[in-house]
Each structure stands twice: as structure tokens, then as C-alpha cells.
């Protein structure tokens, strides 16, 4: 017979971190509200009835406080031990272990966070007498704890312990969400709703199985990530709450007795909030019966076939930051009753109600187009040109009433040209229910960090500048094996398969260069460019006489210059960006004035010309796409851009950003959306399909995409440095 966990012999610990000293960690005000309301409900006699001394709330603890309090409560609990964590979560790149952020956590030094394994080992210690163990995890990628590399003996192994129930908010491939405008995080908000209002047609006691099925149905109905579970022995029968939807039933053992349902204080009722409106089920997560609760459940797959990366057992990981390494910070909120057995689970792509009440009242639908670009740092001028061009496209669409009853707006986020920041910004855009597409990013490495997050949310992105072939053709493209990794990714600019061969052809045919020394900066963009150039230059008849790999940020190239000169090179091809290419050119021409330096669009900058100096005349670079000033089709765009009074130039990629934004708008127009409706999640997948089929004459030429998401127009331009300025030449 199911019995309520005895509140007199049980303990609960609620841990949260909602503000952070590190500027890269976004504040999570919903976390503080999660803690407050959960504490009220767990103390309420009509729910569980924990005594105040048996429930500990650590709103902003340090590591020692969290572990110390967990240890104290583990020593005391005899029936059930509940531990809840909410905040940011990290997964170590090497060990795949989970770390929980605390207010003073530095994401680059994960030893400043709370290591989940430490809590797990503490709660599994011989001193723990609690016979009931429940784990509920609410954060990104939480299913990794059930299915990941450590599932046999690590995080997932916890769920094999008798008397333990593990519930995660989402699978290992889903991101977390604190929906804008909602009081609580999405998964915890649903849990709070179940405790506050009860579960209709459920027994008097809410077992973990009952809660799991209720949360599953409720979250699927809203198009949010489906929860997962794993339990050992009879753990599904653990009950830590009375069902407020029915008359209360006293527990079997002495303790604070339940009060009648109508005795719940008015203050408690006023503190509750109505759950978010239930939207129609999304296309990617149709309502289905929840999986059985006696084995690990698996989130129902979408209709799309996932890529090889999607189908792996391991979900996305947060990578430990290093020089230009990736890191993903994810919102976590974990209700760990006894043994935090898996960690954070997330709340997915379309949380929050996302509608604009005023706009809806007027019969006008507001649709957001996200922009991800570096709006600070070294690439700020390029990033602002992308942002402002997207803004111009949106303003024109609104002025022309391109989609009757629909108002477009942009939401520009600064990805800093950093993969870790970019991934966090991707999660933010996914969480914005009104967002139907994204323009950007500028940098290839940032795109790589974003692609899967957008793909899992069916959110289309169109980059105006990325050139790495692998983004659309897959990692085997150099071996002639093309496999599109993510069908939500597109670009309006030519990829390196066009850029590097153009450089090789120009250097060999027009400049009569025969011996090339190649250098890359070990980054995705630079290495890809060099590999393409080596192949193309060889096919033209040239010889690669040597190569070198340097760290990004290097300024001293004396060793590499000596190697190139000694090898008899008449051209050095550099795969990297202008910050390093400028000093390299200056040192190269000082050592051997007749040797040219060539590169891709990464060196296409006025800063390069300034740093390289007078001796750099003749250096070339290849930029994907055409020159806006030379195109009749761009005349109106340039005129309108200048008239708008933007502070920055439209730069190299502004025209392509304008076309990318226009492609999203035209695709949206084809969906025939009812302006009186909100934007349902299903429209994201519909928009992706519509973008695949766009075909129009844009600012920079024909706009359309091939089967891989590449631009149908693979135009490139050769720029030659002359008199300290880049001059366009025919490729």
C-alpha cells in the first residue's frame, strides 16, 4: 500500500544560485522564486507537512555550505531525503561530469563550482539511513545523466540503487528554458502547479509515477521537452505529496497531520500562479502516452531523421573553456530527493507563452528574427554591419506591409565571436517563443557551437558570412563525401570550396606564383581554408613547399617566415584572421619583399592594410560574395542604409545579412499565418522547409539554397592591396 513519506523522519534541501559574479553567467531570477514556492509547498500540511527544521533552503551558498548542509541532512533523514538544485549547470569536457554553478563560480575554473559527484558520493555514504530516494532534475541535457558515458557506474548508476527514482526534465539532446514572462522555470513551474492544484483523477497520494505521467502529459501538450525517468525496485510508489485535488489522507505514521483541503491558507492560494496556457502540441513533439516507468524512458523522436551526432547516446556537453575552446552554460534546476542521480534537465525550445498581448489585441502578430553577431571586441564593425542590415530589412518589410497583420522585429545578441557565448545566445533565442529564425553568426566556430541547439529546436539560421564547407557538407567533404549535418543551417555567402580555388587560380594564372608555403591558426576557419587551398593550388600545377600551424593570437612569425623563405616560397597563404595576418605580412615583406601574402576573407580588413604597411602592396585575399558597391541590385540597399543613419558601415557582409533576413521574411509570408494567432512552435519547422525553397533576386544577387543549405550563387571576389587599400579585381 502506498504511504506518504513521513515528514517527521524526512529531510529536504533546496539549493539555488540566481545571481553570479561572472559576467558571462546570466542571472536567473526564476530560480529564486522556485526555491521560495517549493519551500512553502513542502512545509504546507496539505502537501507534505515538513517541519521548518527539517527543510533547509540555501539560496546563494558557497561550495562548503552546500556540501556541509547536504551531509547534515543525510545524517538525519530516516525516511526520505530530498535535495533540489536550481541554477546554471556545466559538463566537464574531459570527464563528462556535472558541475553546479554557485554565485562565485568561474566557468573557466570548474573547481569553483559544486561538483555533482561529490554530492552523490556524500548521499550514497554508509551513514545515510533514508530508505526513500528520489531524484528530479530540471536542466539542459539532463538525460545525459541517464544515457551518457557514466550511466553504468556514474551518474546514471545512481538510479539502479533500490528505492531511488530519477526524473529528468528532458533528454540528453534538449536545452533548458526559463520562459520569459513566467514566474518559474518551465519544468519546475509544472511541478509546482501539480503540488499547488493537485492532479485530477489521481489517487489521494501523488506517487513519483503519478507525477511523472502528469508532467509528461502537461509538458508534451505545451510543446516543451518531455521528461524522462528511471527507477529502481518499487521507487515509483514513493509519495512526497498529498493530492490537493482530493480530500487529504493522513500518512501512516505520526507526524504533522494533514489539514482539510479547504483549510489551506488564503496566503498560500494567493502565492500560487495559474499554469501557462496549453498550446496546441508542436509538430516535433506530438502527444503520446508516456513510456513505461520501470525502465529508462526515451523522449519521442521528431519526424526528422537526426544526424549521426543526434543519434549518439551522448548529448551536447558543456566544454571546459580554454583558448578558444567551447563551453556551454545551461540552466539547471534539480530536485534531488535523496541522491542527485542525474543532473539538470531542461525546458525546451518554446517555453513561455511568447505572445504580445497588445499586438494580439490589435490583431497584429509580432514575429522576432534573431541576430547573432560580435557586437563587441575585434569584429565589432563586421558584427554591427550584419545587425544593422538585418534591422534595415525588417524596417522595410514592415513599411511595405510585406506580411499583412504581421510586424517583424529583430533581437540582436552579442556572441562576442566566442563559441561558448554563442551557444548560450543560441539557447536564449530558442527560448524566445516569438523567434522564428536567426541571422548569423559571423564566425564559423560560433556557428559550429550553435548548430545543434538550433536544429533540436527546429529554428532556422542563415549565416551571411560563414565559409567552412563542413557546416553544410559535413566533415567528410574533403574526401568527397557530402552529408549535410543540420538541415536548419543555411548561408547566403559562398563557402571555401569556391573561395580557396579562386585564390589558387588567381595566384597561379595571373600572379604566376608556383611555390606556396601555408600557415594556419589551428582554428576551424583557418585550417579548413588552408586544406582547400593546398588541394586547389596543386591542381593548378603549383607546389606546396612547406606548412606550419600557429596559435591564434600570435604576433611573432619570425620562425615561420624563415621557413617559407628558405623553402623558396613565392607566396605564403595564411588561414586565419587579420589580427595575426597583418604582423605576418609586415615581417614577411621585411625578410623577402618579393613574396606575396594571400588569404581568405578573414584578412579582408582595413586594419590588415594599416598593420602590414607599405610593403604589403600586392597581397591578396578572397572574399565570398560580390562587392555591394559594384552591383546595380545593391544601389537601393546602400542608399537606404546610409539614409537610416546607422553608426557603422554595412561592411563586407551587410548585403548578405539583408538577403538572409529577407529570405526569412519571404519564407514566413508563404506560411499564411493568421495574424490573430500566436506563433506556435510548429511554425519553426514549417519555416525551415519554406526557407529551403526561397527563390528571389536579392541585394547581392540570386537568393536560394541548394540541397545542402549552400547559396545557389557561389560568387567570390579577389581583393588586391594597393596604396594601403583593398581594391576589387576579377577572380
N, C-alpha and C positions, 0 to 999 in steps of 0.2 A: 504494500500500500504506500502511495506517495505521501511523504510528510514534509512539512516546511522545515528548512534548516533552522535549528534552534537559535534564535537571536541572542540568547544569553550565553551560548557557548561558541558563537561565531564572531569573526572579526572582519573588518573591511578597511582597505587602504585606498584612497583616491589620490593619485599623483597627477599634477598638471604643470605645464610650462606654457604661458601665453605671451610673455614678453622676453626679449632677448637682447643682449648687449651687442651681439654680432650683427652688423647692418645687413648682411645677406640673408638673415633669417627673418621672415615676415612675422609680425605679431599675429596671434590667433585669439582674438577676444572671445570667440565662441567657446574656447576651451575652459575659460574661467566660469562661464555660465553652465557648461556641462557639469563641472565639479559641484557648483552650488546646488543645482537642482537635483542631481543624483544623491547628494548627501541628504537633502530634505526628504526625498522619497524613501531612501533606505532606513531613515530614522522613523518614518511615519508608521504607526502601528497597523494601519490598514494596508500597508505594503509588506514590510518585513519587520519593523519594530526594533531595529538595532539601538541599543543604549548609546548615548553620546560618547561614553568612554570606550565603546567598542568599535567606533568608526573614526578613523583618522584621515584628515584632509591636508595634504601638502600641496599648496597652490604654486609655490615657486621655490622648491627646495634645492639644496646642493646635493652632490652625489652621496656624501656621507650621511646626510639626513635621510635621504630616501632609503638607502640600504639599512640604516640603523632602525628605522621605523618598520620596515618590512620584516626585519629579523625579530623585533619585539612582538609584533602581532602574530608572526608564525609560531613563536614560542607559546602564545596564549591560546590560539584557536584550537578547539577540540572538534567542532562540527564542520563549519565551512569557513574558509579563508578567501576573501575576495580582494583582488588588487586591480585598481583601474589606473591606467596612464593615458594622458592626452597631451599632445604637443607635436614636435617635429621628430621624425624618425630617420635613421641612416642605416645603410647596409654597407659594411666594410668591403672594399673592393677585393681584398685578398682572401679573407676568412669567411666572407658571406654572413658574418654575424650582425645582429641587430644592435644598434645603439640608440638610446633615447635622449633627445636634447633636453638640457636644463637651461635655466636663464643665462648662465655664463658659458655655455658651450661654444667652442670654436670649431666649426665644421672641418677645418683643416687639421685639427688635432683631436681625434675622436676619443682620446683618453680623458678629455674634459667632459664627455657625455656619460650617461649611465649605461653601462654595458648590460644588455639583457641577460646574457649568460650568467652574470653574477647574481641577478635576482633569481633566475631559475635554479641555480645550484643552492642558493640560500633556502628557497622554498621546498626543495627536494631533500633537504638535510634530515638526518635521523631525529632531530628534535621536533620536527613538525608532526603534530598529532591529528591535524584536521583530516577527517575521513571523506570530506567532500571537496572536490577541486573543480573549479570552472574557470575557463579562460575565454574571454570575449575580446577580440582585437578589432580596432577601428582605425585603419590607416592604409596608406598606399602599399600595394604589393603584399598585403598580409598573407595571401595564400602561399607565398614563398615559404612561410614557416611550416605549412602542411606538406608541400610538394617539393621543396627545394633540396639542395645538396645535403643539408644537415638533417633531413627528415628521419633518417634511420636512428641516429643516436643523439641528435642535437635538438633543435627547436621542435621539430615535428615529433620527435620521440617522446616528448612530454605527454602527448595525447594517448600514448599506449599505456600509461600508468592507470591502473584501476581507479575508478572514482573520479576521473578528470574529464571534463567536457570542454572542448576547444571550439570556439565560434569566431570566425573572422568575417569582417565586413565585406570582403571582396576577394577575388582570386589573385594569383601572383602576377597577373598581367593588367591589373586595373589600378588607376590612380585614385587618390583620396580627394575629398572635397569638403570644404566648409562653405556651403552655399551662400552667396551674397544675399543679405537681407533676412536670413533665417537666424533664429535665436541660437540654435545649437548646430554642431556638426551633423551631417546628414544621417549617418548610421546611429550615432548616439541619440540624436533627436527622435528617431523612430523608436529606439529602446525606451527613452523617457516617456514617449507617448503611450507605449504599452503599459508601463508601470503606472502612469497617471490615470488613464482612462480604462485600463483593463483590455481584455481580448474577448470579443463577442464569441459565444458558443464554445468557449474553452472551459476546462474544469475550474474548480474553485482555487486550485493552486497552479501557478504558472511554472511548469517544468521547463528545463532548458530545451527539450524537444519542442514544446509548445511555442516558446519564444522564437526558436529558430524558424519554425514554419510560418509564424506570423510575420516576422521580419522579412523573410524571403518573399512572401506574397506582396507585402506592402512596398518593398523596395523595387521589385520587378515591375509592379504596376506604375511606378513613377519613372521608369526608365533608368534607374540607378543600379549600381553594381549589386549582383546577387551575393548574399552571404554564403559562406562555406562553413562546414563543421566537421569535427572528428571527435569521437568519444570512446571511452574505454568502459567495458563491462556495462553496468546499469547507470552510467553517469547521466544519460539523457533524462532520467527521472529526478535529478536534483532540482529542488524548487527553492528559490530565494525570494519569492514574492507571492503574495495573495493576488487573486484576480479581482480587481476593483469593479469589474463588470458584473460580478456576482456577489451575493452576501459573503462576508468574510467567514473563514473557517479557522478556528484556533489550531495552533500547532499541537503536536502530541506530547510535548514536554513543557514543564513550567517555564515561564518567561513572560515578558510583557505581552499581555493578551491583545488580540485584535479588537478594535472598536468597530461598531457597525458602520456600514458604508456611508450612512447619512450623518455620521459624526465627524467626517473629515472636515477640518477647519476651513473656513472661507478663505483664509490667507493662503492655504495650500492650493485651493482652487484658482485663486487669482494669479498665483505664480505660474500656473500651467499655461501652455500656449496651444492653440489648435495646430494639428499637424499640417504640413504643406498640402495644397490641393493635389489630388491624384490626377496626373495627366494620363493621356492615352499611352498604352505601352509603346515603347520605342521599337523601331524595326530591328535593332540589333539585339534586343533582349525581350522577346515575346514572353507573355506569361506562361509559365509551365509549372507543373507540380514540382515541389522541391524534391531533391534527391533523398534517398533513404538516410536516416540519421544514425545508422550503425556502422558507417564507413565514411571515409573522406568523401565529401560531396564535390562535384565539379560544376563550375559555372557553365550554363548552357552556352555553347559556342554560337557565334554570329553566323549569318548566312554566308559570309565571305570565307574563302579559304585563306587561312593565315599563311604568312611567310614561314620559312624554316625557323626563323628566330621566334615567331609567335608560337610555334608548336612545341618548342622545347619545354622541358619541365621547369626550367628556371625562368623566373620573371625578371623584369628590369631591376637593376641594382643601383644603389647609390654608390658612386665611386669615391674613394678617398682622394681628396684633392692633392695634386702635386703640380709641378709646372705644366700648365695647360692640360691637366687631367680632368676627367669628368667626375662630377659629384651630383647626386640628386638628393634634394631635401624633400621629404614627404611629410605631410601632416599625419600625425598618429594619434590614436585615442584608443587605449586598450583597456578593456575591462577584464582583468585577470582575476578570477576568483580563485585563489589558491596558488596557482603556478602559472605564471605568464608563459604559456606554452608556445605560442606563436606570437608574432608581434603584429604590428599595425595592419589594419585593413583600411581600405579607403572607400571614399564615397565618390562616385564616378563622374563621368563626363558631364552630365547635365544636371547638376544639383540645383537647388533653389528654384523659385518659381520664375525668375528671369523676366517676367513681363513688365512693361512700363505702363503703370496704371493710367497715367494721364493720357498717354498716347492711345491706349486701348479705348478709353472713354471717347476719344475723338474719332475712333475708327481708324487709327493710324498705327501701323506696326513699325517699331524701331528695331533695326537689324544692325548688329555690330560686325565690322570687319576688323580683325586684329592685325596689328603691325608689330613685328618683332625685328628690331634693328639696334645697332650700337648707338645710343644717343648720348654717350659719354665716352671718354677715352680717345685712343688713337684714330678710330674710324668714325668719329662723330660727324664729319662732313658728309661722308657717304651715307651714314645712317639717317641723318636729317633729310637728305635728298630723297631717300626712299619714303620716309614718313610723310613729308610734305607733298610728294607726288601722289601718294595714296589719298591724302586728305583732299587734294585738288580733284581727283577722280570722283570722290564721294560727293563733294560740293556740286560738281557739275551734274551728277546723276540726280541729286535732289532738286537742283534748279530746273532740270529738264523733265522732272516727274517721270524718270525712267521706269519706275515700277509704281503705278498708281496706288496711293494709300500706304506706301512704304517709305520710311525715312531711314537712310543709311547713316551710320556714324563710324568713325574709326576709334579703336582703342590701342594706342601706341605704347609698347612696353620696351624698356631699355634692357636688352640682353647682354650689353657690355662686350659683345664679341666673345663671350665666355661660354663654353658648353654647359657647365653646371648651372650658371644663371639662366641660360636659355631653356634648359629643361624645366626649371621652376616656373619660368614665364609661360612655357607651353601648358603646364598644369593649370596656371591661372586662367589662361584663355579657354581651355577645355571646360573649366568650371563656370564660365560665363555663359549662361543659357542663351543669351541673345546672340552670341557669336556663331556665325555660320561658316567662316573661313578666315584664313590668315595670310597676309602678305609678308614674306621674309622667310628666313633671315638673310643677312648679308654673308655671313661666314659659313663655309662648308662644315667645319667642325661643330658649329652650333646646330646646323640642320641635322647632322647625324644624331645629336643628343635629343632632338625634338621629334624626329620622325615617328618613332614607335608610340609616343604619347598621343600624338595627333591621330595616328592610324587606329589605335584602340578606341578612340572617341569618335571615329568617322569624321574628323574635322579636316577639311581640305586646306593645304598650304600651297602657296605658289611663290617660289623664290625668284626675285628679279636678278640674282647675281651668282648663285652657286654654280660651280662648273665641274665639280668632281663627277666623273661618269658613274661611279659606284652608287651614287644617290638614286639614279634611275635604272641603271643597268645591272647592278649587283656587283659583288666583289670579284666575280669571275670574268668580268668584261674584257680584261687584258688577254685572257685565254680564249676569247671568242664566245664565251658562254654568257648570254644575257638573261637575266632573271630580275624583273622589277621587284624590289624589296617591299615597297609600300605604295599601294595604289592611291593614297591620299596626297602623295607628293608630286608636284609639278614645278616646272620652271619656264620662264619666258626668255631666258638667255641661252646662248649656245654652251654646250659642255666642252670639256677639254679634248674630247675626241676630234673636235673641229679646231680648237684653239692651238694646241701644240703642233699639229701638222702644218698649220698655216705659218707658224714661226719657222719650222724646219724648211718649208718650201721657200719662204722669203730669204732666209739666210743662205741656203744652198744655191738657189737660182739667181736671185737679184744681188745679194751681197757677196756671192762667190766664196762663202765660208765652207771649209772642208773638214776641220778638226774641232770638235766641241768637247769641252770639259763641263760636266754637270754637277751642280751642288743643290741639295735640298735641305730644308729646315726641319726635317723629321716630322712635320705636321701633315695631316691628311691632304690638304690642298697642295702643298709643295711637292710631296712625294708622288702624288698622282700625276701632277703636271710633268715632272721630270721623266717618269716612266713613259708617258705618252710621247714626249719629245725624243727620247732615245730611240724608240721604235720608228718614229716618222723620219728622223734625221738619217737613220741607217737605210731606210727605204729610198730616200732621195739619193743616196750614194755617199753620204758623209760618214765620218768615223767618230766614235766616242773614245777619246784618248784618256779619260780618267773621270772619276767621280768622287764626291765627298758628301758627308752628311754632318750638318752642324746643328747646334741647339738654337732654337728660336730665341731671339733677343741678342744674339752675338753681334759684336761690333768690330772685332779684330779678326780679319781674314788673311793675315799675312801668310799663314801656313798653306791655305787653300790657293792663294794667288801664286805662290811659289810652285806649287804642284802643277797648276794649269800652265804657267809659263814654261816650266821645264818639260812638260809633255808636248809642247809645240802647239797648243790650242790657239786658234784664231778667233774663237768665240767661247764665252762662258755663259751657259744657260743656267739661270737661278730659279729654283722653285721655292717661292716664299713671298714675302711682302716687302713693301718699300722701306720700312724702318731699317731692315738689315741690308737690303739691296743697294741703298744709297751709299753707305760706307764701303760696301764691297766694290762698287763701281769706281769710287774715288781711289781706293788702294790698287785696284787692277790697272787703271789707266796710268797711275803713277809708276807702276812697275813695267808696264808694256802698253804704250799708248795706242798701238795698232789693234789691240784685241777689243772686240765688242762685248758688251754685256747684253743679254737678252732675257726676257722673262714673260710671264703671263700678266693677267690684269691686276695681280697683286702688287705690281710695282708701278702701276699706272697712277701716278700721283705727282702733284707739283712739288711735294716735299722731296721726292726722289731726285728731281732735277736740281733742286737747291743744294742738297747734301752732296750729290755726286760731283757737282762743279762743272767748270767749262770743259774739262777733258772728256765728259760723258757724251758729247755730241756724236750722234750715230748709233747710240744704244737704241734698242727697240723693245717694244712689248706688244703683246697681242691681247686685245680685249674682246670678249664675246659680245656680239651685237654691233649695231651700227652707231654712228655719231649722230646724236639728235640734230645738231646744227646743220647737218648736211642733208637732212630728209625733209622733203616738202610735207610729208604726213605729220611731222612734228612741229610745224610752224605755229599752229594754233595753241598747242600744248605749251610751247615755250613762251608765247605771248601771254597766255593766261597765268602761267606760273609766275612770271615777273609782275604781272598786274596784281596778283594776290598778295604781294609784299612779304613773301617768306624771307626769313633772315639768312638762309643758306641757299647755295646753288642746288639745282636739281641733280648735279653730279653725274657720274658715269651711269648710274642705274636708275635714275629717276623716271625716265621714259618707260623702262621695263616694269617698274613698280606701278606706274599709271596703268599700263596694259594689264598687269596682273590683277589690280583692283577692278578694272573694267570687266575682266573675264569673270570674276566672282559675281559682280552685279548682273551681268547678262545671264549667267547661269541661274541666278536666283530668280530673275524675271521669268525664265522658262518654267518655273515650278508652279506658277499660278497660285500663289499663296493668298489666302483670304486675309486682307488687312485687319479684320476684326479679331483675328486669332493671335495667339502667342506663337513663338517659333518652336515647334516640337522637335525633339531630338531626331526623329526620323528624317527631318529635312536635311540633316547633315549628310547622310548617305545619299539622298536624292541629289543634293548639290554636287557631291563628288562626281556622280555619274553625268550630271549636266556639264560640269567643267570639262570633263573628258571630251565632250562633243562640241565645245565652243568653236566658232569659226567666224572671224570678223577682221576687218582691216583696222589695225591699231595705230598708235603713235609711232611705234618702231617698225611697223610692217605687219605682215600677216600674223594673226594670233590664233594659234591652235596647238594641239598636243598630239604626239604620236602615242602608240600603244604603251610606251614606257613612261610617258609623262614629260618627255622632252619637247622643247619647242619645235614646231614644224620648220621654222626658219632658223637655220644654223649659221647665221651671219657673224663674221668676225671682222675686226679692223686692225690693221697694223699701224702702230704709232711709232714714229721715229723722233728722237730727241734732237732738237735743232735750236740753237740760241737760247738754251735753258727752258724750252717749252716743248711739249709733245705736239707733233704735227701728224695728222691722219694721212696715211698712204693707202694705196690699193693693195690688198693682200695678194 
